[in-house]
Amino acid sequence: MTTHRAIPKHRAASAASADFRPVERGVNAVLFGALVIGLVWLGSMVYTIAGWAMD
């Protein structure tokens, strides 16, 4: 007696070959956007502190 349900072979093959690229592209785009925003924020903080030091 098995303790789990068997997945039919045709469904298992199609589930294994499912293409999740659109989701992965979206996640990568959001991460890249967050990286750019973080770098801009960091640059603005350095500019601000350097401006204070020049006063």
N, C-alpha and C positions, 0 to 999 in steps of 0.2 A: 504494500500500500504506500502510495507516495504522499508526501506532506505538502506538495505544491501543485499548481495546475500546470500542465504541459502546454506550451505555446505551439500551435501547428507550425510545421516547417515553413510554409509559404509566408506566414505572418512574421516569423522570427527573421527570415532573410530580408524581408522588406523593412523591418524595424532597424535591423543592423545597418542597412545601407541608406537610412534616412539622411538627407543632407541638411545640416543645421547651419549652413554658411550664412544665411541672411541674419540670423540672431548673432552669430559670431562677429559679423561685420558691424552690426549696430553697437555691440559691446566695445569693440575696438575703437569705433568712432567716438564713443562717449569717453573712453579712457584717454584717447589722444586729445580730445577737447579739454579734459580736466588737466592734462599735463601742460597744455599751452596756457590755460588760465593760471595754473600754479606758477609757471615760469614768468608770466607777465606780472603777477602779484609780487613775486620775489624781486623782480627787477624794479618795480615801483617802490618797494620797501628800501632797497639799496639806494635808489635815487633820493628818496625822502631823507634817509639818515645822512647821506653825503651832503645834501642841501643844508641840513641842520649844522653839520660840521663846518661848512663854509661861512656861516653867519658870523 
